[in-house]
Amino acid sequence: MAYKEKNCALCGVKHNKRGEFCSRSCGNTRAHTKQSRQAISDAKREWHATSDIAAVVAHNYTSLGNNKVLDPVAPVSPSRLSHNQFVEDGDLWTEA
């Protein structure tokens, strides 16, 4: 099904596709307002403060050399351990 011909809102190319943009790359560009940037920042800050996964993400970022201080191991949440596993001196142990 062909759509009516229109100009891309970003680059000005004429196209017969659905939507206002000619391609996915044009459609993915967006200028965020100060309010939207603040909302994203607040949500990300809350996620880092409350999520177990956020600690692992921060450790992985540090391990790639993006930060000067390295953690010895990624933090392991006690809720993720099996009933016969424990962490001692940064090592994961499984009891037989």
Buried (B, 14 or more C-beta within 10 A) or exposed (E): EEEEEBEBEBEEEEBEBEEEBBEEEBBEEEEEEEEEEEEEEEEEEEEEEEEEEBBBEBBEEBEEEEEEEEBEEBEBEEEEBEEEEBEEEEEEEEEE
